[in-house]
Amino acid sequence: MLTLQITRSIPLLLLALGFPVGFASRQDAPPPPKKPHVLEVRALANEGFLLRFEDDVVAIDAFVAEPYVGYAALSGEALEALVTGTGPFASLDVVLASHYHRDHFQAEPAQRFLAARPECIFASSPQVIDALWNAETEATEGVREDMIRDFLPKPKKEDLLEVGNIRIEILRLSHGTGRFASVQNLGHVITVGGVTALHIGDAAMVPENFAAYCLPQRGIDVAFVPYWYFDDTTGLRIIDEHFRPAKLVACHIPPRELKAVTDRLAKDHPGVVVPQRALELFRFRDEN
């Protein structure tokens, strides 16, 4: 069973785990309690999240330093911590980007980060990688090619990236039709510390986008889902039939609509988590 603890303050807090108290002989002592899996998640901007289990750390859609078409960005101390790889962004192992739209990825902060953290792997689509290399900033020369991984699975297929204890299944999810048809949008099934998270980028809200991946069989613990899925009967059916996560996080909410969306989801879908600010901390705790 997955439980959720929400920390509404910005500083990182310690998770208190209870242990049995008392005395017993070594022969009669019960086995020590099983340590639960606790995945710490920090909201960034739009669909950006930082996932941490002990020393395993993944970020996705993190590099957004400037607001874009009404969507949010990281700024101030949060942005500086990201691009320098300090604070909550220390020890990052893998950074992912779902697609190249500027509310999900901006090359300038990505280059600054990668130049400062040459041991971190950056993985995304060829479109994102092209945008990364084509940006000319002072940090360009500090980015090493061996840090970069590009993935573009065929439709209805997937690729696998494993870094240490982190397992990432990379899905090809259509962004849509018309002007969105050419966008290389990637979904990610991220397993770290025994907890599995689903991130779909801006996947088109059509069931056939997800049917081939049999996501319910993967035991999704937490799914990060754009807020518009909750306002549409097709979106709700996709969540129910094709995701079936233990917990849901609504994301990609424009700042000007945050209160209205929060109030609406609290009324219609009270179990859905709605991040309210950058670096807000959530803990997803699996006690099985």
C-alpha positions in Angstrom: 0.0 0.0 0.0 1.3 3.4 -1.0 0.8 6.3 1.4 1.5 9.9 0.9 3.0 12.4 3.2 3.0 16.1 2.0 5.5 18.6 3.4 4.3 22.1 2.6 7.6 23.8 3.6 10.6 24.3 1.3 13.5 22.9 3.4 14.1 19.2 3.3 12.8 17.5 6.4 13.9 14.2 8.0 11.5 11.3 7.8 11.0 9.7 11.2 10.7 5.9 11.1 9.4 4.1 14.3 11.3 1.2 15.7 10.1 -1.2 18.5 11.2 -0.3 22.0 12.0 -2.8 24.8 14.4 -5.6 25.7 14.5 -9.2 24.6 17.1 -11.9 24.4 18.8 -12.3 21.1 17.1 -15.7 20.7 13.6 -14.4 21.3 14.0 -10.9 19.6 11.7 -10.4 16.7 13.2 -9.6 13.3 13.8 -5.9 12.7 11.0 -4.1 11.0 11.2 -4.0 7.2 12.3 -0.5 6.1 9.6 1.0 3.9 10.4 2.4 0.5 10.1 6.2 0.6 10.3 8.1 -2.6 10.8 11.8 -2.1 9.4 14.0 -4.9 9.9 17.7 -5.3 7.8 19.7 -7.7 9.7 22.0 -10.1 7.8 23.9 -12.8 5.0 22.7 -15.1 5.8 18.9 -15.5 9.1 19.1 -13.8 9.9 16.9 -10.9 12.8 15.7 -8.8 12.7 12.1 -7.6 15.0 10.9 -4.8 15.3 7.5 -3.0 18.3 7.7 -0.7 21.3 8.2 -3.0 19.5 7.6 -6.3 18.2 10.8 -7.9 16.4 11.5 -11.1 15.0 14.8 -12.5 12.6 15.2 -15.4 11.6 18.3 -17.4 13.6 20.4 -14.9 15.4 22.9 -17.2 12.9 25.7 -17.5 14.4 29.0 -16.5 12.1 31.4 -18.3 8.3 31.5 -18.3 6.8 30.4 -21.6 3.3 31.1 -23.0 1.8 31.5 -19.5 3.6 28.5 -17.9 5.9 28.7 -15.0 9.7 28.5 -14.6 12.2 28.0 -11.9 13.8 31.2 -10.6 16.0 32.6 -7.9 17.6 30.2 -5.5 15.8 27.2 -6.9 17.2 27.9 -10.4 20.7 28.5 -9.1 20.6 25.3 -7.1 19.5 23.4 -10.2 22.1 24.7 -12.6 24.9 24.3 -10.1 23.8 20.9 -8.9 23.6 21.9 -5.3 21.0 21.7 -2.5 18.2 19.3 -3.4 19.8 18.8 -6.8 23.0 17.4 -5.4 23.9 13.9 -6.4 21.7 13.8 -9.5 22.3 10.6 -11.5 20.0 11.1 -14.5 18.2 14.1 -16.0 15.4 13.4 -18.5 13.4 15.7 -20.8 10.1 14.6 -22.3 10.2 16.9 -25.4 11.7 20.1 -26.7 9.0 22.6 -26.1 10.3 25.4 -23.9 7.8 24.8 -21.1 9.6 21.4 -20.7 13.2 22.0 -21.8 15.4 25.1 -22.3 19.0 24.5 -23.5 20.6 27.4 -21.6 20.1 26.1 -18.1 20.7 22.5 -19.3 24.1 23.4 -20.6 25.1 25.2 -17.4 24.1 22.2 -15.3 25.8 19.6 -17.6 29.0 21.7 -17.6 29.0 21.7 -13.8 28.0 18.1 -13.4 30.0 16.0 -15.9 29.2 12.7 -14.1 25.4 13.1 -14.7 23.6 11.4 -17.6 21.2 13.4 -19.7 18.8 11.5 -21.8 16.1 12.7 -24.2 14.9 12.6 -27.8 17.0 13.7 -30.8 15.0 16.9 -31.0 16.0 17.8 -27.5 19.6 16.8 -28.0 19.8 18.9 -31.2 18.4 21.9 -29.2 21.0 21.3 -26.5 24.0 21.3 -28.9 22.7 24.2 -31.1 22.4 26.6 -28.2 25.5 28.8 -28.0 26.2 29.8 -24.4 29.4 30.1 -22.4 28.8 26.6 -21.0 28.6 24.9 -24.4 32.2 23.7 -24.4 31.9 22.2 -21.0 29.2 19.7 -22.0 30.7 16.3 -22.8 29.3 14.0 -25.5 29.6 10.9 -23.3 27.1 12.4 -20.9 24.3 12.5 -23.5 22.0 9.6 -24.5 19.4 10.0 -27.2 16.3 7.8 -27.4 13.5 7.6 -29.9 11.6 4.3 -29.7 9.4 3.3 -32.6 5.7 3.9 -32.0 4.3 1.4 -29.6 7.8 0.3 -28.7 10.1 1.2 -25.8 13.8 1.6 -24.9 15.5 0.9 -21.6 18.0 3.1 -19.7 19.6 1.7 -16.5 21.9 3.8 -14.4 23.0 2.1 -11.2 19.8 1.2 -9.3 17.6 3.4 -11.5 15.5 1.8 -14.2 13.9 3.9 -16.8 11.5 2.5 -19.5 11.3 5.1 -22.3 8.0 5.1 -24.2 7.1 6.8 -27.5 3.9 8.7 -26.9 2.4 10.9 -29.6 2.0 14.6 -28.8 -1.0 14.8 -31.1 -1.9 15.6 -34.7 -1.4 18.6 -37.0 1.4 20.9 -35.8 2.1 18.5 -32.9 2.5 15.4 -35.0 6.2 16.0 -35.5 7.0 16.5 -31.8 9.1 13.7 -30.4 7.3 13.2 -27.1 8.7 10.6 -24.7 6.9 9.0 -21.7 9.0 7.5 -18.9 8.3 4.7 -16.4 10.9 5.4 -13.7 11.6 2.8 -11.0 13.8 3.8 -8.1 13.9 2.4 -4.6 11.1 -0.1 -5.4 8.7 2.7 -6.3 7.5 3.2 -9.9 6.5 6.6 -11.3 4.9 7.4 -14.6 5.6 10.6 -16.5 3.8 11.1 -19.9 5.0 14.5 -21.0 2.4 16.1 -23.2 1.0 12.8 -24.5 -2.1 13.2 -26.7 -5.2 12.3 -24.7 -6.3 9.3 -26.8 -6.5 5.7 -25.4 -4.5 4.2 -28.3 -1.5 6.3 -27.2 -1.1 4.0 -24.2 -2.8 0.7 -25.0 0.3 -1.0 -26.3 2.3 -0.4 -23.1 0.1 -2.4 -20.7 0.9 0.2 -17.9 -1.4 -1.2 -15.3 0.6 -4.4 -15.3 3.7 -2.5 -14.3 2.3 -1.5 -10.9 2.4 2.3 -11.2 2.8 3.8 -7.7 2.5 7.4 -8.7 1.6 9.1 -12.0 2.3 12.7 -13.0 -0.6 13.6 -15.3 -1.4 17.0 -17.0 -4.3 18.6 -15.3 -6.5 18.7 -18.4 -6.9 14.9 -18.2 -9.0 15.4 -15.1 -11.4 17.7 -16.9 -12.3 15.3 -19.7 -14.2 12.0 -19.8 -11.6 10.5 -22.2 -8.8 11.6 -19.9 -10.4 10.1 -16.9 -11.0 6.9 -18.7 -7.3 6.7 -19.7 -6.3 7.2 -16.1 -8.7 4.5 -14.9 -8.0 2.0 -17.7 -4.5 2.6 -18.9 -2.6 4.0 -15.8 -4.3 2.7 -12.6 -1.8 4.3 -10.3 -1.9 4.2 -6.5 -1.5 7.9 -6.4 -2.0 10.8 -8.9 -0.3 14.1 -9.2 -1.8 16.8 -11.4 0.7 19.0 -13.1 1.4 21.5 -15.9 -1.0 24.0 -14.4 -0.5 27.6 -15.5 0.1 29.8 -12.4 -2.9 32.0 -13.2 -5.2 29.0 -13.0 -3.6 27.2 -10.0 -6.2 28.2 -7.5 -9.2 27.4 -9.7 -7.7 24.0 -10.7 -6.8 23.2 -7.1 -10.3 24.0 -5.9 -11.9 22.0 -8.7 -9.8 18.9 -8.2 -10.3 19.1 -4.4 -14.0 19.0 -5.1 -14.2 16.5 -7.9 -11.1 14.3 -7.3 -10.1 14.8 -3.7 -7.3 12.2 -3.7 -5.3 14.0 -6.4 -2.2 15.8 -5.3 -1.8 19.3 -6.7 1.6 20.9 -6.1 1.4 24.6 -5.1 5.0 25.9 -5.4 8.4 25.1 -6.7 10.4 22.7 -4.5 7.4 21.6 -2.6 8.2 18.2 -1.1 6.0 15.1 -1.2 6.9 11.6 0.2 5.4 8.5 -1.3 5.8 5.7 1.1 5.4 2.0 0.2 5.0 -0.2 3.2 4.5 -3.5 1.5 
